[in-house]
Amino acid sequence: MATDVTVLVRRRPITVARRFYSYVLTGPRRDWVVFTLFFAVAATLVSLMLAYPGRFPPVTIAPLILVSGLYLPNRHLVGLFVFIAIGLSLVIPKLSLSASTKAVMLTAYSMLMLMMLVVSASRVRVGSIGFHGEDLLVELRDRLARAARIPALPLGWTAESAVLSAHGEGFSGDFMVVDSTHGGRHLEVALVDVSGKGREAGTRSLLLSGALGALLGSLSPSAFLSAANSYLVRQGWEEGFATAVHLDINLDTGDYTIGNAGHPAPVRWSNGAGTWQVLEGGRGPVLGIMNGVNFPRTSGTLAMGDALMLYSDGIIESRRHDLTEGTDRMLGAAADAMVRRGSVVDAVVSQARSGEADDRAVFSIARH
């Protein structure tokens, strides 16, 4: 059967503005247009500074140096800066200043232009101009946050989480992916710690977060960590290993299973005993080292008043303290929060052994 293409694609009328935009303001032509504009402004400013040195001091051209460093590629920026440098070398000697002050001014402008050349090279390398690079980083950071957002839970369940990066940076080597599966009857959570910390691990966190988010609910819980391991092995990263813990909990019955890939053991709060218990079972190797490994799972049931908590090593590890001491410290804070009916996550994060020196992540779910 013939298809009327005009129905599928409705062409917008070609206007003078669209022709101008497509011919002048895209691709290499755009760079030349912007360079010509900046060069004209620079020539005007240099001329004014030479003609009226008192009314137009050299600082007048500083904003142009900053803006051109954001919007011009290096090959054009070098030419513009050479012209500006020649202009400044003609303007500054005419000023009624001491020789040392003039030397400092020339040095300062030279350092400013060198700095903007470095900034321009960095932006061109990632294919961004102007302030769009920051917009991209913000979007990527927000995607990590959205993946860790806890969905609405049925009556009788509460959950909370926190992910904090080392030294307050925008990206963290710890991340979580959370999703409601099986028609909302199950909640699946994967808490992952990739190698490195802060910005160093941010790129790997983003890639792995997207992959694991796609796996949640698409595979059976028993196959989740194996699939994550295969994906990570295929990436071939030099520091491509990661630890992870995966929780699948039935929100109708309270039944849960947990798989552990080299991660700190989850803990369970028993309301009857009033204590946290470390769940050591179901432990497998870290992700990304080798293919074909198995990840056993441990299972149990949360009764009314019980809770589960997953956390990263930044909560319990520190260079100056024993790991057992860090675990006991965490469990003490979590037990106190359960008794006071306060926030377990806040209590655990606030006493983290690593402090601001490491990434920290905590997830807690309780049945009431």
Sequence and secondary structure as in RCSB ss.txt:
>XXXX:A:sequence
MATDVTVLVRRRPITVARRFYSYVLTGPRRDWVVFTLFFAVAATLVSLMLAYPGRFPPVTIAPLILVSGLYLPNR
HLVGLFVFIAIGLSLVIPKLSLSASTKAVMLTAYSMLMLMMLVVSASRVRVGSIGFHGEDLLVELRDRLARAARI
PALPLGWTAESAVLSAHGEGFSGDFMVVDSTHGGRHLEVALVDVSGKGREAGTRSLLLSGALGALLGSLSPSAFL
SAANSYLVRQGWEEGFATAVHLDINLDTGDYTIGNAGHPAPVRWSNGAGTWQVLEGGRGPVLGIMNGVNFPRTSG
TLAMGDALMLYSDGIIESRRHDLTEGTDRMLGAAADAMVRRGSVVDAVVSQARSGEADDRAVFSIARH
>XXXX:A:secstr
    HHHH       HHHHHHHHHSSHHHHHHHHHHHHHHHHHHHHHHHHH TTTS GGGGHHHHHHHHHHS HH
HHHHHHHHHHHHHHHHGGGSSS HHHHHHHHHHHHHHHHHHHHHHHHHHHTT  TTHHHHHHHHHHHHHHHHT  
    TTEEEEEEEE GGG S  SEEEEEEEETTTTEEEEEEEEESS GGGGHHHHHHHHHHHHHHTTTS HHHHH
HHHHHHHHHH  TT  EEEEEEEEETTT EEEEEEEB    EEEETTTTEEEE   SEE  BTS SS    EEEE
E  TT EEEEE GGGT BTTB HHHHHHHHHHHHHHHHHHT  HHHHHHHT TTGGGS EEEEEEEE 
